[in-house]
């Protein structure tokens, strides 16, 4: 089988030692599977920093760079010069003007007819700048209302979190001027002994992660007992995002959801959604009958909270209504209709693919960050869509 040809950008990065041959081969395989530019595949793999990639792209094409921060703060007067239809059709974003010219960021090297059209529409000379395709998609969505593909939305979220984190880091403090070296007599032993406790008392206490709900000592004991049977490794926010990006099966996504949200909900259940019904999938709970839960199902011809989510509800918070479908579900762990719970949908292009149920038993839902859960379900939706895309490509 013939090997795919290496794109010039890949060869440049390889020759300079900025990526390895194995990374290039993996990126080419990913590009063949998912499409897009080779640089996008390298960014998704974390093989090369974004700034370094864009500099290499600019050198390859002989074009100046489009500054990322400038693309994120384009004046409205500049944006108004380019009709939305033209910007979307050509993947072109105007970001700066000068005397008789306009600077435009593009994801592809334009041909002469495209440059002629842009110059005619804008009434001035066009200066093309290089940006990676993810930044073009980001700008088209932000300024011209074009939906960003989910694949690039996931990549941009990671790139922006990394970039914003670096921007928030304080610059390193300049070292104090060196004091002239002098010979000093050591303090008496009693002074040294008294100084140690004072220094320890002056040191700030370690930072603790704030909890979303102020719990009493009895509630904390209950929560620790409920979590003591947890067999799923807890995940940080960054860890769950990485797990989504690396997912190769639906079970990988499910494990990431359990590992992250399980820190918020001692009882956490995941449901798979088919065309006609919802079925129990994975769960963690001190009293869950796992076999019974996996056999549980409800059709969309029967009233339930799942039917409401399918019909457009954003989420459900509170006590489940007394319905036969909910009664069968609660029986999977001898639950009660008095327990407050949160139920959240995971949708891919408005199609319900997964449902998340969580409760804290008798502790209620006070202080639950609903928006944080919804942000996570949006990331999970991207991960599910990526799996669907890969399955279609393989078939």
Helices and strands as residue ranges (DSSP letters): H 8-15, H 21-34, H 38-45, H 50-61, E 64-65, H 68-71, H 76-79, H 84-90, E 92-98, E 101-106, H 112-122, E 125-130, H 133-144, H 150-168, H 189-202, H 217-227, H 237-246, H 250-261, E 267-273, E 277-284, H 290-295, E 297-299, H 305-310, E 315-319, H 324-330, E 340-348, E 351-359, G 361-363, H 370-394
